[in-house]
Amino acid sequence: MNTGLHRIGETAHLSALGVWTGALVGAGITAARTFPTIKALDPSLPAYAGYEGPHWMLSAGRVASEVFLVTDVVQFVCACLATVGFGLAVVFGEYLNPKDRSWLLFARALFMGLAFLSVSYHLLLLMPAMQHDLRQYWDAALAGDTETAERFRQAFGDRHTGASRSMGLTALATLITLMLGVWHLASARKPAP
């Protein structure tokens, strides 16, 4: 029973996983290149003239923040599409037949669940607190309050490792789920008579 809804589900699921993985990898590469590049330029920002901290960190942080905001929107949309697509593929596919169930389907569901839990933790628990710290850091730096700015920059930095780990775990889980999905589809194809 390979219905149109099954094909739509698999296509949405695998496409969303590909975009999701690419967005995470792209954001990581962008941040890894942005910070050293702007640090080497050693900018001085007139709007933050009263701030005695590193201006390159403000510049790079503003750029990276925009990249990660877009990435988080992409993650949310892709997590929804990948989950709904997988559900459609399972419900309208041949997977409900016990003889067609396999370890691949179980592994896909397991890693999809891991990706969904990891991105949920990132978006719902980590990011609101990090965005608060970031905004307070920028506002204090703009006001020339270096001490307060540095306190919020440190608070943001303390959470940064957790955010990097959650994004890395999500990228790994989406990549594995994508590879398992492609393998599953390839192994399910029957040779032409």
C-alpha positions, 0 to 999 in steps of 0.5 A: 500500500504505497499511497500518495500520502505515503510518498508525500510524507516521506518526501516532506520528512526527508526534505525537511531533514535535509534543510534542517541539517544544512541550516545547522551546519551552515550556522555553525560554519558562519559563526566559526568564520564570523568571530575570528574575521571580525576580531582581526578587523578590530572594529571600534563602534561609535554607537558604543563609544562608552563601552570599554569591552571588546567591540569586535565581540559586539559586532560579531555577536550581532551578526551571529545572533541574526544568523541563529535567529533565522536558523531557529525559525528554520529548525522549528518549521523543519521539525514540524514538517519532518515529524508530520511527514514521518507520521504520514509515511508510517500511517499511510505506508506499508510500515503498519504491516508487522512483516514490513516493520524493521529495525530501520523504521525503529531507528528512524523513529528513535533518532527523529525523536532525539532530534525533536527533543533536542531542538525543543530543549534548545528553542524552549529552554535555552534560547529565551534565557540566552536572548534575554542575556544578549539583549541586556548585554547590548543595552548596557553596552550601548548605555556605556555601562561596561560592568553590567554589560560584561556581567550579561555577556558572561551569563550568555557565555555560560549558556553558550556551551549548552546551546552548542551541544544541543545544536550539535546533537540536533545536527547529528540526529537529523543527519542520522535520521536522514541517512536512515530514511534514504537507506530505508527507502532504497532497501524497500524498493523492489526490483522491476520484474 
